[in-house]
């Protein structure tokens, strides 16, 4: 394979021309790097053969996987920071299964029934105002409410109408339960608060 040569002159740093030699197929600078270790074409071939071999090895013993890992680690480039990590593990482990919660897209039977009912007589969304010491991100407010065993999926919105006050928007059906849960922890709601008066 013939190499391409490039001469570069930087008049500020050095008046002498610097010569670089590149591989015409992959572009690796062979004056600095070893072509066998740093060529992306060779690296791609190693990855694909390793993947093919590792998929066929999943039914065999783990000693074959160890041999593949050892042989491919000898061909790995010296500087792995610019290349993605090679995964030499087999897929023989049992996959972990997670149980889907209703908030992940699966409806519960009660939610499905509510779809085909008329709106409740208590239709509405009140603001529940709470005192705060400081303005925190909404995610931190939600995590602190979660520690108080309050259902975050029932709180539709959280915002700050004014300083030292946080507003929780909930459905009318959940407002009483929320106030009851807050009262257990001696958290008083601001009953007569009007954000327009500020």
C-alpha positions in Angstrom: 0.0 0.0 0.0 1.5 3.3 -1.0 1.3 6.2 1.4 0.3 9.8 0.7 2.8 12.5 1.7 1.9 16.0 2.9 4.4 18.8 3.6 3.4 21.5 5.9 5.3 24.7 6.7 4.4 26.8 9.7 6.3 30.1 9.2 5.6 31.2 12.8 6.9 28.1 14.6 9.5 26.8 12.2 10.6 27.7 8.7 11.5 24.0 8.0 8.8 21.9 6.3 7.2 19.2 8.4 6.5 16.0 6.5 3.5 13.8 7.3 2.8 10.4 5.7 -0.8 9.2 5.6 -2.4 5.9 4.7 -4.5 6.6 1.5 -7.3 4.2 2.6 -7.9 5.2 6.3 -6.0 8.5 6.8 -3.8 7.3 9.7 -0.6 9.4 10.1 1.9 6.6 9.8 4.8 8.9 10.8 3.4 9.0 14.3 1.1 6.0 14.8 1.5 2.4 14.1 -0.9 1.5 11.2 -1.7 -1.9 12.5 -2.8 -0.5 15.9 -4.6 2.6 14.8 -6.2 1.8 11.5 -10.1 2.2 11.8 -10.6 -0.3 9.0 -8.6 -3.0 10.7 -10.3 -2.1 14.0 -13.7 -2.5 12.4 -12.8 -5.9 11.1 -11.7 -7.0 14.6 -14.9 -5.8 16.1 -17.1 -7.5 13.5 -15.2 -10.8 13.7 -15.3 -10.6 17.5 -19.1 -10.0 17.5 -19.7 -12.9 15.0 -17.5 -15.1 17.1 -19.0 -14.1 20.4 -22.5 -14.7 19.2 -21.6 -18.2 18.2 -19.7 -18.7 21.4 -22.7 -18.0 23.6 -23.7 -21.7 23.5 -20.1 -22.9 24.2 -18.1 -22.6 27.3 -16.6 -19.3 28.7 -13.1 -20.4 27.9 -13.6 -19.6 24.2 -14.7 -16.1 25.2 -11.6 -15.7 27.3 -9.5 -16.6 24.2 -11.3 -14.0 22.1 -10.9 -11.3 24.7 -7.2 -12.1 25.0 -6.5 -12.1 21.2 -8.5 -8.9 20.6 -6.8 -7.1 23.5 -3.4 -7.6 21.8 -4.7 -5.7 18.7 -6.3 -2.9 20.6 -4.9 0.6 19.9 -2.6 2.2 22.4 -4.9 5.2 23.0 -8.5 4.0 23.6 -9.8 7.5 24.3 -10.8 8.2 20.7 -12.4 4.7 20.1 -15.5 3.3 21.6 -15.0 0.6 24.2 -15.3 -3.0 22.9 -17.7 -5.2 24.7 -16.4 -8.8 24.8 -19.1 -10.2 27.2 -21.5 -12.8 26.0 -25.2 -12.3 26.2 -25.7 -15.5 28.2 -26.8 -13.7 31.4 -30.5 -13.6 32.0 -32.0 -10.2 31.1 -33.3 -8.2 34.0 -37.0 -7.5 33.9 -38.7 -4.4 35.3 -42.3 -4.3 36.3 -44.1 -1.5 34.5 -45.9 1.0 36.7 -49.1 2.8 35.7 -47.1 6.0 35.0 -45.0 4.1 32.4 -47.8 3.8 30.0 -49.9 0.9 31.2 -53.4 1.8 32.4 -54.8 0.4 35.6 -58.3 -0.9 35.6 -59.5 2.1 37.6 -58.0 4.5 35.1 -59.6 2.7 32.2 -63.0 2.8 33.9 -62.7 6.6 34.6 -62.2 7.2 30.9 -65.9 6.2 30.2 -67.5 8.1 33.1 -68.9 11.6 33.1 -66.7 14.3 34.8 -67.1 14.4 38.6 -69.2 17.1 40.4 -66.0 18.3 42.0 -64.3 19.1 38.7 -61.6 21.8 39.2 -58.0 22.4 40.0 -57.3 24.5 43.1 -53.9 25.9 44.1 -52.5 24.7 47.4 -50.1 27.4 48.7 -47.2 26.3 51.0 -44.6 28.5 52.7 -40.9 27.8 51.7 -37.6 29.1 52.9 -36.1 29.4 49.5 -36.9 28.9 45.8 -35.7 25.4 44.8 -36.0 23.6 41.4 -39.3 21.8 40.9 -37.5 18.5 40.8 -36.2 19.0 44.4 -39.7 20.0 45.5 -41.1 16.8 44.0 -38.4 14.7 45.7 -39.2 16.2 49.1 -42.9 15.7 48.6 -42.1 12.0 47.7 -40.2 11.7 51.0 -43.5 12.8 52.7 -45.3 9.9 50.9 -47.3 12.3 48.7 -48.2 11.0 45.2 -46.3 13.2 42.8 -48.4 12.1 39.8 -51.5 13.7 41.4 -49.7 17.1 41.5 -50.2 18.6 38.1 -48.0 21.6 38.4 -45.6 23.4 40.8 -44.7 27.0 40.6 -43.7 30.0 42.7 -46.3 32.8 42.6 -44.2 35.0 44.9 -41.2 34.9 47.2 -41.3 32.2 50.0 -44.4 30.6 48.6 -44.8 27.5 46.4 -48.0 26.7 44.7 -49.2 23.1 44.0 -52.0 22.6 41.4 -54.0 19.5 42.1 -57.4 18.1 41.3 -60.3 18.9 43.7 -60.6 15.2 44.6 -57.0 15.1 45.7 -56.8 18.5 47.5 -58.3 17.3 50.8 -56.0 14.3 50.9 -53.0 16.4 50.2 -53.8 18.9 53.0 -54.4 15.9 55.3 -51.0 14.4 54.4 -49.2 17.7 54.9 -50.9 18.2 58.3 -49.5 14.9 59.5 -46.0 16.6 59.2 -47.2 19.9 60.7 -47.0 21.7 57.4 -49.6 24.4 57.3 -51.1 25.6 54.0 -51.6 29.3 53.3 -55.4 29.5 53.3 -56.0 33.2 52.7 -53.1 33.7 50.3 -53.9 35.6 47.1 -51.0 36.0 44.7 -52.7 39.1 43.1 -52.4 41.0 46.4 -48.6 41.0 46.3 
